Amino acid sequence: MYVQNNVITFAHWSRRSSCLGEDPELFFPVSSEGPGQVQYERAKAVCRRCPVRGRCLEYALSTQQMYGVWGGTTPEERRATMSQMRRGVR
């Protein structure tokens, strides 16, 4: 992270992501059933080969991204992770 003229900029990890060359809609299926489930699996396959998958998941968890595939996880998987994290903090 860099501060320049009171503006915070990031040496952004997303510039190295495997999803950059993909259709963004792939990562936001309409449903988690039927064709949507196939779409989730295709998106997660892209994530499996991504060099910044961990950073992406960290971002999604810290900003509570509730839609789409982030860091190779579905919204349901992230909700479960966040719930486990909250229980661990208590």
GUSEKOL-629362 format. One record per residue: residue in three letters; x, y, z of N, C-alpha, C in turn. Coordinates in nm, 2 decimals, decimal comma, padded with zeros to 4 digits. Layout:
! residues N
<"ALA"; <X; Y; Z>; <X; Y; Z>; <X; Y; Z>> ...
//
This chain:
! residues 90
<"MET"; <00,08; -00,12; 00,00>; <00,00; 00,00; 00,00>; <00,09; 00,12; 00,00>> <"TYR"; <00,05; 00,22; -00,08>; <00,12; 00,35; -00,09>; <00,03; 00,46; -00,06>> <"VAL"; <00,08; 00,57; 00,00>; <00,00; 00,69; 00,02>; <00,06; 00,80; -00,06>> <"GLN"; <-00,02; 00,85; -00,15>; <00,03; 00,95; -00,24>; <-00,07; 01,06; -00,25>> <"ASN"; <-00,04; 01,19; -00,22>; <-00,13; 01,30; -00,22>; <-00,26; 01,27; -00,14>> <"ASN"; <-00,24; 01,21; -00,02>; <-00,35; 01,17; 00,06>; <-00,45; 01,07; 00,00>> <"VAL"; <-00,40; 01,00; -00,10>; <-00,48; 00,89; -00,17>; <-00,41; 00,76; -00,15>> <"ILE"; <-00,48; 00,66; -00,10>; <-00,42; 00,53; -00,08>; <-00,43; 00,45; -00,21>> <"THR"; <-00,32; 00,40; -00,25>; <-00,32; 00,31; -00,37>; <-00,26; 00,18; -00,33>> <"PHE"; <-00,29; 00,08; -00,40>; <-00,24; -00,05; -00,37>; <-00,16; -00,11; -00,48>> <"ALA"; <-00,05; -00,18; -00,45>; <00,02; -00,26; -00,55>; <-00,07; -00,38; -00,56>> <"HIS"; <-00,17; -00,37; -00,65>; <-00,29; -00,46; -00,64>; <-00,26; -00,60; -00,69>> <"TRP"; <-00,29; -00,69; -00,60>; <-00,27; -00,83; -00,63>; <-00,35; -00,88; -00,75>> <"SER"; <-00,47; -00,82; -00,77>; <-00,56; -00,86; -00,87>; <-00,50; -00,85; -01,01>> <"ARG"; <-00,40; -00,77; -01,03>; <-00,34; -00,76; -01,16>; <-00,27; -00,89; -01,21>> <"ARG"; <-00,25; -00,98; -01,11>; <-00,19; -01,11; -01,15>; <-00,29; -01,23; -01,14>> <"SER"; <-00,41; -01,20; -01,13>; <-00,51; -01,30; -01,12>; <-00,54; -01,38; -01,25>> <"SER"; <-00,57; -01,50; -01,23>; <-00,61; -01,59; -01,35>; <-00,74; -01,55; -01,41>> <"CYS"; <-00,83; -01,48; -01,34>; <-00,96; -01,45; -01,39>; <-00,96; -01,33; -01,48>> <"LEU"; <-00,85; -01,25; -01,49>; <-00,85; -01,13; -01,57>; <-00,89; -01,16; -01,72>> <"GLY"; <-00,85; -01,27; -01,77>; <-00,88; -01,30; -01,91>; <-01,01; -01,37; -01,93>> <"GLU"; <-01,09; -01,39; -01,82>; <-01,21; -01,46; -01,83>; <-01,33; -01,36; -01,83>> <"ASP"; <-01,45; -01,41; -01,88>; <-01,57; -01,34; -01,87>; <-01,61; -01,32; -01,73>> <"PRO"; <-01,62; -01,20; -01,68>; <-01,66; -01,18; -01,54>; <-01,79; -01,25; -01,50>> <"GLU"; <-01,88; -01,27; -01,59>; <-02,01; -01,33; -01,56>; <-01,99; -01,48; -01,52>> <"LEU"; <-01,88; -01,54; -01,56>; <-01,85; -01,68; -01,52>; <-01,85; -01,69; -01,36>> <"PHE"; <-01,80; -01,58; -01,30>; <-01,78; -01,59; -01,15>; <-01,90; -01,54; -01,07>> <"PHE"; <-02,01; -01,51; -01,14>; <-02,14; -01,47; -01,07>; <-02,26; -01,55; -01,13>> <"PRO"; <-02,26; -01,68; -01,10>; <-02,38; -01,76; -01,15>; <-02,51; -01,71; -01,09>> <"VAL"; <-02,61; -01,73; -01,16>; <-02,75; -01,68; -01,12>; <-02,80; -01,77; -01,01>> <"SER"; <-02,76; -01,90; -01,01>; <-02,81; -01,99; -00,91>; <-02,70; -02,09; -00,88>> <"SER"; <-02,72; -02,16; -00,76>; <-02,62; -02,26; -00,73>; <-02,66; -02,40; -00,76>> <"GLU"; <-02,77; -02,41; -00,84>; <-02,82; -02,54; -00,88>; <-02,83; -02,54; -01,04>> <"GLY"; <-02,83; -02,66; -01,09>; <-02,84; -02,68; -01,23>; <-02,72; -02,62; -01,31>> <"PRO"; <-02,75; -02,55; -01,41>; <-02,64; -02,49; -01,49>; <-02,55; -02,39; -01,40>> <"GLY"; <-02,61; -02,33; -01,30>; <-02,53; -02,25; -01,21>; <-02,42; -02,33; -01,14>> <"GLN"; <-02,46; -02,45; -01,10>; <-02,36; -02,54; -01,03>; <-02,24; -02,57; -01,12>> <"VAL"; <-02,27; -02,59; -01,25>; <-02,16; -02,62; -01,35>; <-02,08; -02,49; -01,36>> <"GLN"; <-02,14; -02,38; -01,37>; <-02,07; -02,25; -01,38>; <-01,98; -02,23; -01,26>> <"TYR"; <-02,03; -02,26; -01,14>; <-01,95; -02,24; -01,02>; <-01,82; -02,33; -01,03>> <"GLU"; <-01,84; -02,45; -01,08>; <-01,73; -02,54; -01,09>; <-01,63; -02,49; -01,19>> <"ARG"; <-01,67; -02,44; -01,30>; <-01,58; -02,38; -01,40>; <-01,51; -02,26; -01,34>> <"ALA"; <-01,58; -02,18; -01,27>; <-01,51; -02,06; -01,21>; <-01,40; -02,11; -01,11>> <"LYS"; <-01,44; -02,20; -01,03>; <-01,35; -02,25; -00,93>; <-01,22; -02,32; -00,99>> <"ALA"; <-01,24; -02,38; -01,11>; <-01,13; -02,44; -01,18>; <-01,03; -02,33; -01,22>> <"VAL"; <-01,08; -02,21; -01,26>; <-00,99; -02,10; -01,29>; <-00,92; -02,06; -01,16>> <"CYS"; <-00,99; -02,05; -01,05>; <-00,92; -02,01; -00,93>; <-00,81; -02,11; -00,88>> <"ARG"; <-00,83; -02,24; -00,91>; <-00,73; -02,34; -00,87>; <-00,60; -02,31; -00,93>> <"ARG"; <-00,59; -02,25; -01,04>; <-00,46; -02,23; -01,11>; <-00,41; -02,08; -01,09>> <"CYS"; <-00,48; -02,01; -01,00>; <-00,45; -01,87; -00,98>; <-00,34; -01,85; -00,88>> <"PRO"; <-00,24; -01,77; -00,91>; <-00,13; -01,74; -00,82>; <-00,17; -01,65; -00,70>> <"VAL"; <-00,28; -01,58; -00,71>; <-00,32; -01,49; -00,60>; <-00,45; -01,54; -00,53>> <"ARG"; <-00,48; -01,66; -00,54>; <-00,61; -01,72; -00,49>; <-00,62; -01,68; -00,34>> <"GLY"; <-00,52; -01,70; -00,26>; <-00,53; -01,67; -00,12>; <-00,56; -01,52; -00,09>> <"ARG"; <-00,49; -01,43; -00,16>; <-00,52; -01,29; -00,15>; <-00,66; -01,26; -00,18>> <"CYS"; <-00,71; -01,32; -00,29>; <-00,85; -01,30; -00,33>; <-00,95; -01,34; -00,22>> <"LEU"; <-00,92; -01,46; -00,17>; <-01,01; -01,51; -00,06>; <-01,00; -01,42; 00,06>> <"GLU"; <-00,88; -01,37; 00,09>; <-00,86; -01,28; 00,21>; <-00,94; -01,15; 00,19>> <"TYR"; <-00,94; -01,10; 00,06>; <-01,01; -00,98; 00,03>; <-01,16; -01,00; 00,04>> <"ALA"; <-01,21; -01,11; -00,01>; <-01,35; -01,14; -00,01>; <-01,40; -01,16; 00,13>> <"LEU"; <-01,32; -01,22; 00,22>; <-01,36; -01,24; 00,36>; <-01,36; -01,10; 00,43>> <"SER"; <-01,26; -01,03; 00,41>; <-01,25; -00,90; 00,48>; <-01,35; -00,80; 00,44>> <"THR"; <-01,40; -00,81; 00,32>; <-01,50; -00,71; 00,27>; <-01,64; -00,77; 00,26>> <"GLN"; <-01,65; -00,90; 00,31>; <-01,78; -00,97; 00,32>; <-01,85; -00,98; 00,18>> <"GLN"; <-01,77; -01,02; 00,08>; <-01,83; -01,04; -00,05>; <-01,93; -01,16; -00,05>> <"MET"; <-02,06; -01,13; -00,07>; <-02,16; -01,23; -00,05>; <-02,21; -01,29; -00,18>> <"TYR"; <-02,15; -01,24; -00,29>; <-02,20; -01,29; -00,42>; <-02,07; -01,33; -00,50>> <"GLY"; <-02,09; -01,43; -00,59>; <-01,98; -01,47; -00,68>; <-01,88; -01,56; -00,62>> <"VAL"; <-01,79; -01,61; -00,71>; <-01,67; -01,69; -00,67>; <-01,55; -01,60; -00,64>> <"TRP"; <-01,50; -01,61; -00,52>; <-01,38; -01,53; -00,48>; <-01,28; -01,63; -00,42>> <"GLY"; <-01,16; -01,63; -00,46>; <-01,06; -01,72; -00,40>; <-01,10; -01,86; -00,41>> <"GLY"; <-01,17; -01,90; -00,51>; <-01,21; -02,04; -00,53>; <-01,32; -02,09; -00,43>> <"THR"; <-01,40; -01,99; -00,38>; <-01,50; -02,03; -00,29>; <-01,64; -01,97; -00,33>> <"THR"; <-01,74; -02,04; -00,30>; <-01,88; -02,00; -00,32>; <-01,92; -01,91; -00,21>> <"PRO"; <-02,03; -01,83; -00,23>; <-02,08; -01,75; -00,11>; <-02,11; -01,84; 00,01>> <"GLU"; <-02,17; -01,96; -00,01>; <-02,20; -02,04; 00,10>; <-02,07; -02,09; 00,18>> <"GLU"; <-01,97; -02,12; 00,10>; <-01,84; -02,16; 00,17>; <-01,78; -02,04; 00,24>> <"ARG"; <-01,79; -01,92; 00,19>; <-01,74; -01,80; 00,26>; <-01,82; -01,77; 00,39>> <"ARG"; <-01,95; -01,79; 00,38>; <-02,04; -01,76; 00,50>; <-02,00; -01,86; 00,61>> <"ALA"; <-01,97; -01,99; 00,57>; <-01,93; -02,09; 00,67>; <-01,80; -02,05; 00,73>> <"THR"; <-01,71; -02,01; 00,65>; <-01,57; -01,97; 00,70>; <-01,59; -01,85; 00,79>> <"MET"; <-01,67; -01,75; 00,75>; <-01,68; -01,63; 00,84>; <-01,75; -01,67; 00,97>> <"SER"; <-01,84; -01,76; 00,97>; <-01,91; -01,81; 01,09>; <-01,80; -01,87; 01,18>> <"GLN"; <-01,72; -01,96; 01,12>; <-01,62; -02,03; 01,20>; <-01,52; -01,93; 01,26>> <"MET"; <-01,48; -01,82; 01,18>; <-01,39; -01,72; 01,23>; <-01,45; -01,65; 01,35>> <"ARG"; <-01,58; -01,61; 01,34>; <-01,65; -01,54; 01,45>; <-01,65; -01,63; 01,57>> <"ARG"; <-01,68; -01,76; 01,56>; <-01,68; -01,84; 01,67>; <-01,55; -01,86; 01,74>> <"GLY"; <-01,44; -01,86; 01,65>; <-01,31; -01,86; 01,70>; <-01,26; -01,74; 01,78>> <"VAL"; <-01,32; -01,63; 01,75>; <-01,28; -01,50; 01,81>; <-01,35; -01,49; 01,95>> <"ARG"; <-01,46; -01,55; 01,97>; <-01,54; -01,54; 02,09>; <-01,48; -01,62; 02,20>> 
//
